[in-house]
């Protein structure tokens, strides 16, 4: 198909999607803000179909909308995530010709076996995996805590020290995207929908069962501070440093040493760039694909439950097996279309939209919510977080730490291969210092603001009795998915907040799933072969199938525990990556004129003349 015909097809598809977006949007907006007007005409699953049509057609329109000037230059780092333009029907031939059979086959076999066992022996499978997960987290707990702290300290050294001055790709390299786009791509891909799922819930759980580190009484004022501090701790710099500690070594060896864009590139100092086809490298990349699929599919299943709860809360849609199929199918169609459209089209545009909605919702929630409570308690929590960061990072006693902190670190490290690979691919032309600042400092600032605003609002409404989210969670058997809806409905402009919240659920999971689909396809392809559209469709469909199995067969928490198990080996690999990077930097970058940020700041200060430099007065005068 010629380029002109392809662009014509995109314009036709864009027009059809825009028409569907406008038509379904009119129905959704009227039904959402004025449910009494059309409640008798539409009901049940019809509302779910209309809502999916609205969100899906709108995001699909962004993905296929032609734009001749948005493609980055061929010399940019984005070409590492390029897609071969072939027919979707070529997927079968791509499976044979373009994929590494081990990296392709092993994750599929593992997930298929898991769901077969979950279906045939649900109790035994759950008990076995949960027991293994608890054993690994207890045994590896101190190590995971130590590696998380090491990642933070190492990122701090890169940010402030001379190695942060290294420009990835050489001094002549230029970034593929503007800085706002670079930040939005990293933030929205790395945080996924977990920020929406846990934003209203985590602080409430810590308020109900305070962390033992602070020794606060449940439901007390001290428990409020403890809840906010630990929400910041679990979603702040420690979490994002896990991504950077994997992503920066990959980026350095890809752009400075010519290694392929693979997680296994962290082994370059030990195997050499030409030795990355070894069994050890393939094992690392296979684990990376498994962790990526397991993490995204589990998130997709959990966030689908949250969206269905929201639709039921607003329109009274009863639960059924049809809802999950419709929802996961609709979301899969959108994120596969976005991934197929490429990094510079759908993925970039939807991430930008996500960031705008994220900021709009947070600003609106702060405006109409208990602003004084949020500001006062949030400021105190930030100070306590800074003061207690080091002892909290080393605090390891008790089951609570294993169930919350250690589990969180394992979960973040299990996502580090996917997020780190994506960070690396985007970072050509950026200095290491900029990569650290963006992927750790800026991203953790955004998540911290979110958890202070949403968590503070939840705690305030729970304490003053305006909403009882904890009771709503208990009524649903402990499901966190419901937490946000009674809270938002109790606020002024509650209908608008609920609408934006549902929108955030959709866009956050789409912008993570489209990126993970692309990264999985890259990792599973043979070295030197870019993934085709067929490969993208294959991996996107597989992620959707795993997520749908979670919803229909059950075992979502067990699958999450299985995915979390990959966090332990990747924590070990993170230490190996940092050792290799340090060795390479010391050997190859020493004496290259790199300067620390402190030295750069001092060099910019005006020269201060001392009394020795001042000309002596003329004594005779």
N, C-alpha and C positions, 0 to 999 in steps of 0.2 A: 504494500500500500504506500502511495507517495505521501510526502509530507503535507502537501496541500489537501489531499483527501483525508488524512488523519486529522488535520486541524478542522476541516469541515465537519467531520464526525463529532469532534469534541464540541464544536459550537452547537450542533444539533442536540447533543446530549445535554449540554448546559442549558439550552432553552427549555427542554422538556423537564429537567430537574427544577428549574426556576419556577415554571408553571405549577408543578406539583407542590413546591414549597409555599407559594403564595396561597394556593387553594386550601391545602391542609392547615396552613398557619392561621387562616381566617377562622376555621372551625375550632382549632385548638385555643386560640386566644379568647374567642367568645365563650367557649365551654369552660375555660379555666377561670376566667375572671367573673363570668356570669353563668354559673352552672345551672341555675334555675331556668334559664331561657331555653336551653336545648337538652336538659337532662332527660326529659321524657322521650326525646327522639333518638338519642344515641346512648348506649349503655354497654356494660360488660366489656368483652374483648374489642369491641369496635373502637372504644377510646384508645386502647393500646395501639391498634393498627394506625389510627389517625395520628397519634403522637409520634410513632416511629416514622411515619411518612413525612411528618414535618421536620423532625431532626435529621433523618437520613437524607432527604432531598436537599436540605440546606447545606449540609456538610459535603454531600456529593457534588453539589454545584461548585463549591469552592475547589474541590479536587480536580474537576475536569475543565474548569473555566480556562480558556486559552489566554495566554499572555506572552507575547513574543519577547518581552524585555526582562522576564524574571529568571531566566536560566543563567546560572553563574558561569564564569569563564571556564573553559576546558582545563585550564591549568590549576584550578582550585582543588582543594582537598575533597570537595563533594563528589568528585569523579570516583572516589573509592567506593561510594554507594551507588554507582551508576547501574542502570538496568538495561539488559539487552532487549531490544524491541522485536520480539517475536510473537507469534500467535499464541493465544492461551491454549489452543489445542495441541501445542507442541510440548505440553507439560510431561507427557509420558516419555518422550524421547529425552527430555531434560533430566528426568530422574536417572536415566541410564548414563547419559553422556556428561552431564555437568555436575552431578552431585558426588560427593565422597560417600561411598556406600555405607561405611561404618557410621559416619556422622549423621547420615540420613536415616539409616535403619534402626540403630540402637534406641534412640528416643521413642520412635514409633512403637517398637516392640515393648519397651518398658511401660509406656502409657497404656497400650492395649492390654498387656498382661495385668496391670493394676486394676483396670476397670472390669476385666473379666473376673478377677478374684473378688473385687468389691461386690460384684453382682451375685457371684456364687456363694461367697463366704464373707458377708459384710462384717459380722462381729469379729471373726478371727483376723481378717485383714486389718481392720481398724485397730484392734488390740496390738497386733504385731508391729505395725508402723508407728503407732503412738508410743509404744514401749521403746522402740529403737530410737525415736526422736528424743524422748525424755532422757534416755541414757546418754546419747551423744551430747545433748545440751548441758546435762549435769557434768559429764566428764570433761567436755571442752569449754565449759563456762569461763573459767579463769583465762584460758587462752584467747577466747573470743573477746573478752573484755580488754585484754592486753593488746591484741591486734587492732581493735578499734581505737584505743588511745594512741598506739603507734602511728596509725594512719593520720590522726589529727596532728600529732607533733611533726610528722614528716611533711605534711602539707604546709604547716606553719613555717618550717625551715625553707621550703621551696618558695613560699610567698615572700619571705623577708630576705632570704639569702641570695648569694650571687648566681646560683644555678637557675633561679627564677628569671634571669635575664636572657636565657637561651630562647631564640626564636625558632619555632618548629618549622622545618622546611628550608631554613637558611634566611639570611637577612633580606634577600630579594623576594621571598614568598609573601603573598598577599592573602588576607582572609577571603573566604568565599562569600560571607554574608556580613551585614552590618552587625554591630554589637547587640542592639536590641533583639534582632532575629536570632543571633547566636545564643543569647541568654534564654529566650523563649523556647527554643528547640531543646536545650539541655534540661531546663526546668520541667517542662511539661512531659517530656519522655521519661525522666527519672523518677518523678513523684507519683505518676499514674493516678488512679482514682482513689488510692489509699488516703490521700489528704481529705477528700470529700467524705469517705466512709468513716474515718476515725476523727475528723475534725470536731464534730459535736459530741463524740462518745468517750474518747480516751480520758479527758480530764474528769468526766463524771465517774468513771470506774476508779480512778485514783482517789477521788473525793470519797467514794463509798468504801474503798479499801486502800487507805493511804500507804505509800511506800515506807518500808521499815526504816529507811535511812533517816527520815525526818521525825519518826516516832510521834505522829499526830493522831488525835482521836478521830474516828470516822465521822464525817459530817460537820466537823468543826471549822472555825476560821483558819486554823493552821493547816487543816487538810486542803483548803482551797489553794493556799500558796504551794503546798507540796504537789498538788495535782498539776498546777500550771508549770512548775519547774520541771517535773518529770516529763510532761508533754514536750517541752522545749528540748529536753535532753534526748528523748527518743527520736525526735524529728529534726534535730539541729545539726551542728557541725560534725558530730561523730558519724551520723548517718551518711551525709554527703561525702565525707572524707573517704568512706569505703569505696565510693565510685571513683573518686579522683585518684586514689592509690592504685587502682587498676588501670584507669584510663590514661594517665600520664606516662607510665612506662610503655604502654602500647603505642601511644602517639610518638614518643621519642624514638623508639626503634623502627616505627614505620617511616617517619619523615626524615630521620637522621641516619638511619642505617639500612634503609631499603627493605625492611621486613614486610611481609604481606599483612593486610588488615585482618588479623586474627587475634583471639585472646591468647593463643599460644605464642604470640610474638614476645610475650614477657620472658620466654625462655631463650631469647636471642643471645644474651651474654654467655649462656651455658652450652647452647647447641650451634650457634652461628646462624646467620640469616638463611644460609643454604641448607641447614639441617633441620628445618621446621616441618619436614614431612615425616618425622620419626613417629613411632607408636605413641611416645609420651605426648607429643604435640597433638596428635589426633584425639588422644584421651582427654586432654584439656578442652579442646574445642567441642568434643561430644558432650562433656559435662556442661559446658557453657550453653549449648543448644537446649539440653534437657532443663537446665535451670531457667532459661528464658521462657520456654514453652510452659513449664509448670507454674512459674510466677505470674505470667500474663494470663494464662487460662484460669488460674485460681482467682485472680483479681477480677477477671471478666465475669466469672460466676458469682462472686460476692457482690460486685457492683450491680449486676443484673437483679439480684435479690433486692438491693436497695431501691432501684428504679421501680420495680414492680410494687414494692411497699408504698412508694410515693404515689404511684398511679392509683393504687387501692385506697390510699388515704384521701386523695383528692376526689376521685370519681367512684369509689366503692366497687372497683373491679375485683371480683372474687378470684382467689388463687386457683390455678388449674395447670395442667401440663402443657396447654397451648401457649400460655403466656411466655414461659421461658424459651420455647422454640421460636416464637415470633421475635422476641427481643434479641436473642443471641444471633439469629439469622439476619435480622436487620442491621445490628451493629457490625457483624462480620462483613456484610456487603459494603458497608461504608468504609471500614478500615482497610479492607482489601483494595477497594477502589482508590483510596488515598495512597496506599503503599505502591500500587501499580503506577499511579500518576507520577511518582518520584519525589525525591526529597524537596526539590525546589517548587513543587506545585502543592499537592494536597497536604503533605506533612508540614511544610512550612506555614501554609495559610491557616490550617486548623490549629496549629500550635499558637499562632498569633491571636486567633479568635479566643482560644482557651485562656490565654493570659489576660486579655481584655475583660472577659466575663469574670475571671477570678478576681481581678482588681475591683470591678464594678460591684460584685456581690459583697466583697469584704468592706468596701467603703460604705455601701448602703446598710449593711448589718451594723457597722460601727455607729452610723448616724441615728438609726432608729432603735438600737439596742441600749442596754445599760452602759452608756459611754463612760461615766464616772467610775463605775466599778471596774470596767475593763482597763481603763488607763491606770488607775491606782494599783490594782492587783497585778496588772501586767508589768508595770515598772518595777514593782517589788520582786516579781518572779524573775525578771531579766537580771536584776542585781544578784539575787540568790543563785541563779544559774551560773553566772560568771564566777562567783565566790566559791561555789561548791562543785564546780565542774570536775576538777582533778580528783577529789575524794569520792564523788559519785562514780567516776569512771573506774575507780579501783574497788568500790564497794561490791562484795561478792557473796555475802552471807544471806542464807534464807532462800526458801522456795520462790518468794515473790520476785527476786532478782532473776532467777532462772526463767520463770514464766513470762516475765515482761522484758527486762533489759537484754538478757542473753538471747532470748528468742528474737527480739528486734534486730540485734546485731547480726544474727545468723540470716535473718530475712534480707537485710540490706546487702550482706555479702553475697547472698545467692543471686541478687539482682545486679551485682557489680560487673559481671562479665558483659551482659547486654548493655548496661548504661555506660560502662567504661569504654567499650568498643565504639559506641555512638559518640561519646565525647571526643575520643581520639580522631574519628573520621572528620569531625567538624573543625578541628583545632589547627589545621595547617595555616601558617601565617600569623599565629598567635604566640606570644611569649608564654613560657610555662607559668610565670607569675599571673598572667591574665587568665589562664586556664584554671588555676587554683582559685583565684578570686571569684571567678564566675561560677564554677562548679561546686564550691564549698561555701564561700562567704555570702555571695549574693543569693544563692538558692536557699541556704539555711535562714537568711534574713526574711525571705518571702514566706517560707513555711512557718517560721516563728511568729511572724505577724498574724498569719492565719489562725494558728492554734491559740494565740492569746486572745484574738477577737472572738472566734467561735467558741473556744473553750471557756473563756471568761463569761460570754453571754449565757452559755449553757449552765454554768455554775450559779450565776446570779439568778436566773429564772428558776432553777431548782431550789435554791435556798429561800427565795421569797414566795414560793408556792405558785408563781404564775404559770408554770408548766412542770409536769412530773415525768421527765424523760426516763428516769430510772424505772418507774412503774411500767411505762410503755415497753421498755426493754424486757422487764420481767414477764409481762403478759405475753410476749412473743417468745418465751422460752430462752431468754438471754441474748436474743439477736440484736446486734448493734445497728443493724440496717435501719431500724425505725427511729433512732435517736433524734435525728435532725428535724423531723416533720412536726411533732408536737411543739418543739421549741420555736420554730419559725412561724407556725400558725398563731402563736401567742403574742407575736410582735405586731406593731403597726406595719402596714403594707405587707402583711403576711402572704397574701396571694402572689404578689410580685416576687417576694423572696423565695417562695416555694417553686415558682416557675423558673427562676434563675438557678436554683439549687438542682432541679431536675436537668436543666441544660448543662450545668457543670458536670453532673454525673456522666452524661453522654460524651461530652467533648473530651474530658480527661481520659476516659478509657479508650476512646478512639485514637487520640494522639499518642498514647503509649502503645496500643496494639499495632498501629500501622508501622511505628518505628521498630518494634520488636519483630514484626513479620519481615521487614526488610533486612534487619540485622541477622535473623536466623537464616534467611536465604543466603546471605553473604557468607556466613560461617560454614554452612553446609555445602557450599559450592567448592569445586576443586580449585586449587590455587591457580590464579591467573585467569579464571573464568568468572565473568560477572553474572549474577543471577538473571534469569529471564522473567518475563511476566508470568509464564507458567509456573516457575518456581515460587514466585510471590503468592500466587493463588493457592498453590499446594500448601505452603506453610500457614497462610491465613486461614484456610479451610480446616487444617489440622488443629490450630489453636481454638477455633470455634467449636470443633467437635469435642475437644477435651473439656471446654467450658460447659457445653451442653450436657455432657456426661456427668459433670459435677452436679448440675441442677437436677437432672432426671434420675440418675443412679444413686446420687448421694455421695457422701465421703469427701465433701469439699475441704473440711478442716484436715482430714487425713491426707489428702493430696497436697495441701499446703504444708503439712508437716514433712511430707516426702520431698517437696521442693526445698524446704528449709534445710534439709539434711545436706544439700549441696553447699550451703553456706560455710560449713566447717572446712571442707577441702579448699574452698576458694579463699578462706581466711589464711590458710597455710600458704597458698599460692601468692597471696598478697604480700606476705613477708618475703617470699622468694623474689617476687617482682621488684620490691623495694631494694633488696640486696643487690640484685642485678643492675638496677638503674643506678644505684649509688656507685657501684664498681665502674660502670661505663662512664658516668659523669666525671668521676675522679680521674679516670685514665685518659679520657678524650677531651674533656672540657677545661681541665686545669691549665691556667696560663693563657686562656683565650680572651682575657679582658672583660669577663663578665663581672658586673658589680651588683652589690646588694642594694636593696631599696633604701637602707639607711645611708649608705654612701652616696647614692643618687640624690637623696634629699639634702645631705650636707653640701654636695657639690653645687646645688642650686641656691644655697644661701649666699647673701652678699658677703664679700670679703670684709672681715672685721680687723681693723688695724690696731695693734697693741701699742703700748707706750714706747716700745722699742722701735716701732716703725715711724713714730712721729718725729719730725725734724726738731732738734733742740732749739730753744729760743736763743735769740741773739743777746748774749749777756751784756755786751757793751751798750746796747740800747737801753 
